[in-house]
């Protein structure tokens, strides 16, 4: 063991890390094709570039000045967008940062979180970093929650319940009554609504009733700001203040602040683009449905989960990659024969379908 490894916390020496997607330039190099010809459908990113107004707001930001540590302008803008008081809101460098901050507040070594496999892998990853462990409650054949199994999986070490709705990567939303059942456990219940704008289903209105409810949102998907890392959470003012106490003072850059405010100022036009993505998702679903050998799962996000016969998925996945089309595979045993496709532009969908037909 090296000097460094002897000093590192033991549980972090050989940690099971989060598997992220490669950047476009690396994908193009792997496929041996020009960068401008790849079709990147593996990150659930918005296919439309930010508007000139958003780009101008970023370019005009005062880079030489520290941002406001209390995020007053950002929280005010988010308050108007969400129709929630600003003291219920805290922004972050992507919702990933908020997930990490919640672990810092609530999880000590030996504590547990309850998660629902398959889902967004960041919850489990942050648990492992914090020295906690993950209890996985099973989903049914439609990837819906089994509330009885979830309640039975809770013990005295369980501190947080994570629930993604719509769930990434399966696309289904959580039942509101089931969320309330989980809230009645008095554990912290974190509902990740990263894809809220694509389905318009939320439990934000329950926050005044339940102090233990946290709703996470992001500007990455609907607003197309994934590269600037801007997320936010809606929760009780008491919890907001505790997060302010422990977060990095200047966790949002001035460019992120400027982009968020500019994006919210043109929320109407951005939501028009979201509707286009939803229509394209439905078109892609119907086209995939016409291909024999693919099992599809209805989605309320900006992606579709596809299932294949045993042993077939790797051939299709690699065949797509060889032609510069990149989709997302997962390590989850439940998804060993599946991959997820993000919704892109219509011509990208057409190319994707053409290649899948050849491969399947």
C-alpha positions in Angstrom: 0.0 0.0 0.0 1.3 3.4 -0.9 1.8 6.3 1.5 -1.2 8.0 0.0 -3.4 4.9 0.4 -2.4 4.5 4.0 -3.6 8.0 4.7 -6.8 7.9 2.8 -10.0 6.9 4.5 -10.2 3.1 4.2 -13.6 3.0 2.5 -12.3 5.4 -0.3 -9.2 3.5 -1.3 -11.0 1.1 -3.7 -14.4 2.9 -4.1 -16.9 1.8 -6.7 -17.1 5.1 -8.6 -19.8 6.7 -10.8 -19.6 5.7 -14.5 -19.9 8.9 -16.5 -20.1 9.4 -20.2 -17.1 10.3 -22.4 -16.9 13.8 -24.0 -17.8 14.2 -27.7 -14.2 14.5 -28.9 -13.2 11.2 -27.3 -16.3 9.5 -28.7 -15.4 10.7 -32.1 -11.8 9.5 -31.8 -12.9 6.1 -30.6 -15.3 5.7 -33.6 -12.7 7.1 -36.0 -15.0 9.7 -37.4 -15.1 13.5 -37.5 -16.5 15.2 -34.4 -19.3 16.9 -36.3 -20.7 13.6 -37.5 -21.3 11.8 -34.2 -24.7 11.5 -32.7 -24.5 11.7 -29.0 -27.6 10.3 -27.4 -26.1 9.0 -24.1 -26.3 12.0 -21.7 -30.0 13.1 -21.7 -28.7 16.5 -22.9 -30.9 19.1 -24.7 -30.1 18.9 -28.4 -30.7 22.6 -28.9 -27.9 25.1 -28.1 -28.6 28.0 -25.8 -30.0 31.1 -27.3 -27.9 34.2 -28.3 -29.4 36.0 -25.3 -28.2 33.3 -22.8 -24.8 33.3 -24.5 -24.6 37.1 -24.3 -25.5 37.0 -20.6 -22.7 34.6 -19.9 -20.2 36.6 -21.9 -21.2 39.8 -20.0 -20.8 38.3 -16.5 -18.3 40.1 -14.2 -15.7 37.4 -14.0 -13.5 39.4 -11.6 -16.1 39.6 -8.9 -17.1 36.8 -6.5 -20.7 35.7 -6.8 -23.2 36.3 -4.0 -22.8 33.5 -1.4 -26.5 33.7 -0.5 -27.6 33.6 -4.2 -30.2 36.3 -3.7 -30.8 37.1 -7.4 -30.8 33.4 -8.4 -33.2 32.4 -5.6 -35.5 35.3 -6.4 -35.6 34.3 -10.1 -36.2 30.6 -9.2 -39.0 31.7 -6.8 -40.9 33.3 -9.6 -40.4 30.3 -11.8 -41.4 27.7 -9.2 -44.0 29.8 -7.4 -42.3 28.9 -4.1 -40.9 31.5 -1.6 -37.2 32.1 -2.1 -36.3 31.0 1.4 -37.5 27.5 0.3 -34.9 27.4 -2.5 -31.1 26.8 -2.7 -29.1 26.6 -5.9 -26.0 24.4 -6.5 -23.4 23.4 -9.0 -25.7 20.9 -10.6 -28.2 18.9 -8.5 -25.2 16.5 -7.9 -23.7 19.0 -5.5 -27.0 19.2 -3.5 -27.0 15.4 -3.3 -23.5 15.5 -1.9 -24.4 18.3 0.6 -27.4 16.3 1.9 -25.0 13.4 2.5 -22.7 15.7 4.4 -25.6 16.8 6.6 -27.3 13.5 7.3 -25.0 10.5 6.7 -22.2 9.3 8.9 -20.2 6.1 8.4 -22.5 3.1 8.9 -25.7 5.0 8.1 -28.0 3.8 5.2 -30.0 5.2 2.4 -33.0 3.5 0.7 -32.9 3.5 -3.1 -34.9 1.9 -5.8 -33.0 -0.2 -8.4 -32.6 0.6 -11.2 -32.2 4.4 -10.9 -29.7 7.3 -11.1 -26.4 5.9 -9.8 -25.3 9.2 -8.2 -27.3 8.5 -5.0 -25.4 5.2 -4.4 -22.1 6.7 -5.3 -22.5 9.6 -2.8 -23.5 7.2 -0.1 -20.3 5.2 -0.7 -18.2 8.3 -0.6 -19.8 9.3 2.7 -19.1 5.9 4.2 -22.8 4.9 4.2 -24.4 1.9 2.6 -27.3 1.5 0.2 -30.4 -0.7 0.7 -32.0 -1.4 -2.6 -35.8 -1.9 -2.6 -37.0 -3.8 -5.7 -39.1 -2.3 -8.4 -41.7 -4.4 -10.1 -41.7 -5.6 -13.8 -42.9 -2.2 -14.9 -40.2 -0.5 -12.7 -42.8 0.9 -10.4 -42.1 1.0 -6.6 -43.3 -1.8 -4.3 -44.2 0.4 -1.3 -44.5 -2.6 1.1 -41.0 -3.8 0.3 -39.7 -0.3 0.6 -41.2 0.2 4.1 -40.0 -3.2 5.2 -36.4 -2.4 4.1 -36.1 0.5 6.5 -34.2 0.0 9.8 -32.8 2.2 12.6 -29.7 3.0 10.4 -31.8 4.4 7.4 -31.6 8.2 7.1 -32.5 9.1 3.6 -34.9 7.8 0.9 -34.0 8.7 -2.7 -36.6 8.6 -5.4 -36.2 9.8 -9.0 -39.4 10.9 -10.8 -39.5 10.5 -13.7 -37.0 7.8 -12.9 -33.8 7.8 -14.8 -33.3 5.5 -16.8 -36.8 3.8 -16.9 -38.8 7.0 -17.5 -41.8 6.3 -15.2 -43.0 8.7 -12.6 -43.6 7.8 -8.9 -47.1 7.5 -7.4 -48.0 10.6 -5.3 -49.7 8.5 -2.6 -46.6 6.2 -2.3 -44.4 9.3 -1.8 -46.7 10.4 1.0 -46.4 6.9 2.5 -42.6 7.3 2.5 -42.8 10.8 4.0 -44.8 9.4 6.9 -41.7 7.4 7.9 -40.2 10.7 9.1 -37.0 9.9 7.1 -35.6 12.5 4.7 -37.3 11.8 1.4 -35.5 13.3 -1.7 -37.6 13.3 -4.9 -35.4 14.0 -7.9 -37.5 15.9 -10.5 -34.7 16.5 -13.0 -37.1 15.8 -15.8 -40.1 17.7 -14.3 -40.5 20.0 -17.3 -41.1 17.0 -19.6 -44.0 15.7 -17.6 -45.2 18.5 -15.4 -45.7 16.2 -12.5 -44.4 17.4 -9.1 -44.8 17.1 -5.3 -43.4 20.5 -4.6 -46.8 21.5 -3.2 -46.3 18.9 -0.4 -43.2 20.7 1.0 -45.1 23.1 3.4 -46.8 20.0 4.8 -43.7 17.8 5.2 -40.5 19.2 6.6 -38.7 16.0 5.5 -39.4 16.4 1.8 -36.7 17.7 -0.6 -37.3 18.2 -4.3 -34.3 18.4 -6.6 -34.5 20.2 -10.0 -31.9 21.0 -12.7 -31.3 23.5 -15.5 -29.3 20.8 -17.4 -32.2 19.1 -19.3 -35.0 21.5 -20.2 -33.0 24.6 -20.3 -29.9 23.1 -22.1 -27.3 24.3 -19.5 -25.7 21.0 -18.7 -22.2 22.2 -19.3 -22.6 25.1 -16.8 -23.7 22.8 -13.9 -26.8 24.5 -12.4 -29.2 22.7 -10.2 -31.4 23.7 -7.3 -33.5 22.3 -4.5 -36.8 23.1 -2.9 -37.2 22.3 0.7 -38.0 23.7 4.2 -36.3 27.0 5.0 -34.7 25.3 8.0 -32.9 22.8 5.8 -32.0 25.5 3.3 -30.2 27.3 6.1 -28.3 24.2 7.2 -27.1 23.7 3.6 -26.0 27.3 3.4 -24.0 26.8 6.5 -21.9 24.0 5.0 -21.8 24.7 1.3 -18.8 26.3 -0.4 -19.5 30.1 -0.1 -19.2 30.7 -3.8 -20.5 27.4 -5.2 -22.3 29.1 -8.1 -20.1 30.8 -10.7 -21.1 34.2 -12.0 -21.5 32.6 -15.4 -23.9 30.0 -14.0 -25.9 32.7 -12.3 -26.1 34.8 -15.4 -27.2 31.8 -17.5 -29.8 30.7 -15.1 -31.4 34.1 -14.8 -31.3 34.6 -18.6 -32.8 31.2 -19.2 -35.7 31.8 -16.8 -36.4 35.1 -18.5 -37.1 33.1 -21.7 -38.7 30.2 -20.0 -41.6 30.4 -22.5 -39.5 29.8 -25.6 -37.5 27.1 -23.8 -40.7 25.3 -22.8 -41.8 25.4 -26.5 -38.6 23.5 -27.3 -39.4 21.0 -24.5 -42.7 20.3 -26.2 -40.8 19.6 -29.4 -38.6 17.2 -27.6 -41.6 15.4 -26.1 -43.1 15.1 -29.6 -39.8 13.7 -30.9 -39.8 11.3 -28.0 -43.2 10.0 -29.0 -42.1 9.8 -32.7 -39.0 7.9 -31.8 -41.0 5.5 -29.6 -43.4 4.7 -32.4 -40.5 4.1 -34.8 -38.7 1.8 -32.3 -42.0 0.0 -31.7 -42.1 -1.0 -35.4 -38.8 -2.9 -35.0 -39.2 -6.5 -33.9 -36.9 -7.6 -31.1 -37.0 -4.4 -29.0 -38.9 -4.1 -25.7 -39.9 -0.5 -24.9 -40.8 1.3 -21.7 -43.1 4.4 -21.8 -41.1 7.4 -20.7 -42.0 10.8 -19.3 -38.5 12.1 -19.6 -36.3 13.1 -22.6 -35.2 9.5 -23.1 -36.4 6.0 -23.8 -35.3 2.7 -22.3 -35.0 -0.2 -24.7 -34.7 -3.9 -23.9 -33.3 -6.7 -26.1 -33.1 -10.5 -26.1 -30.4 -12.1 -24.0 -27.0 -11.6 -25.5 -28.1 -9.1 -28.2 -27.7 -5.7 -26.5 -23.9 -5.6 -26.8 -24.0 -6.2 -30.5 -26.5 -3.4 -31.1 -24.7 -1.0 -28.7 -21.3 -1.6 -30.3 -22.8 -1.6 -33.8 -24.3 1.9 -33.1 -21.0 3.1 -31.6 -19.1 1.9 -34.7 -21.3 4.2 -36.8 -20.9 7.2 -34.5 -24.2 6.8 -32.6 -23.7 6.7 -28.8 -26.4 5.5 -26.3 -26.1 4.7 -22.6 -25.5 1.2 -21.1 -25.6 0.5 -17.4 -24.0 -1.8 -14.9 -27.3 -2.6 -13.1 -28.1 -6.3 -13.3 -31.7 -5.4 -14.0 -30.6 -3.6 -17.1 -28.0 -6.0 -18.4 -30.0 -6.4 -21.6 -31.1 -2.7 -22.0 -29.8 0.6 -23.1 -31.2 4.1 -22.9 -31.5 6.5 -25.8 -31.7 10.3 -25.3 -34.0 12.2 -27.6 -32.1 14.2 -30.2 -33.0 16.1 -33.3 -35.3 14.5 -35.9 -32.5 13.8 -38.4 -30.6 12.0 -35.6 -33.6 9.9 -34.8 -34.0 8.9 -38.4 -30.3 7.9 -38.6 -30.6 6.0 -35.3 -33.6 4.0 -36.5 -32.0 3.2 -39.8 -28.9 1.7 -38.1 -30.9 -0.2 -35.4 -33.0 -1.8 -38.1 -29.8 -3.0 -39.8 -28.4 -4.3 -36.5 -31.6 -6.0 -35.1 
